[in-house]
Amino acid sequence: SDTMKQLLLPLDAYHSAGKAYGDGAKYGKTTPNSREAMLETSSMTFAVEKEEEIIPDCIHPVVVRHPETGRDAVFISETFTNGIVGMTAREGLEMTRLIQNHVTQPQFRVQVAYEPHQLAMWDNRSLIHRGLQDDTSAKRV
């Protein structure tokens, strides 16, 4: 809605790689983080093993403009977002969940079924993604 767009446009979010790839509990994670999911896939390895080597948390806009298309996109997820600037922790969590629940509705999803020699690509500047652990027989890059 136009009202939601106007609400989100001026907001900034706390982006936490530590929440996704470190000890998520320290960052208030509410869902299994990426590192935990990746560790269940035996072929996955990490370039960064020590948590202090993970990129520090930063602040970024909730709505970003794609540099090539000029379209606005919501840049927020339960995996990485650790709050909304100017909101209480609870408000930030609820706003993040509201957005996450909206963008992950079935009509906005695409699921790619694995086939041998398949390559899937997407533009992280305009969508969110989540890998499924439905095939752990091959190395994921």
GIPE-V529065 format. One record per residue. NEAR is the number of other ideal C-beta (glycine too) atoms within 12 Angstrom. Layout:
BEGIN
near=<NEAR:NEAR>
END
This chain:
BEGIN
near=<8:8:8:18:16:12:20:28:18:14:30:25:35:31:30:35:28:31:37:32:31:30:19:28:16:16:30:25:28:24:24:19:32:31:28:22:22:25:19:18:23:14:15:21:14:18:11:16:13:12:23:12:14:28:18:16:24:19:19:24:23:33:25:24:16:17:12:10:12:11:15:20:28:34:29:37:35:34:32:35:43:36:31:32:24:17:22:12:19:14:17:28:27:19:31:40:21:23:31:25:16:20:26:25:10:10:8:16:14:14:14:17:11:18:10:9:7:12:11:17:10:14:15:14:19:22:20:28:21:25:22:17:20:15:18:18:12:16:12:22:12>
END
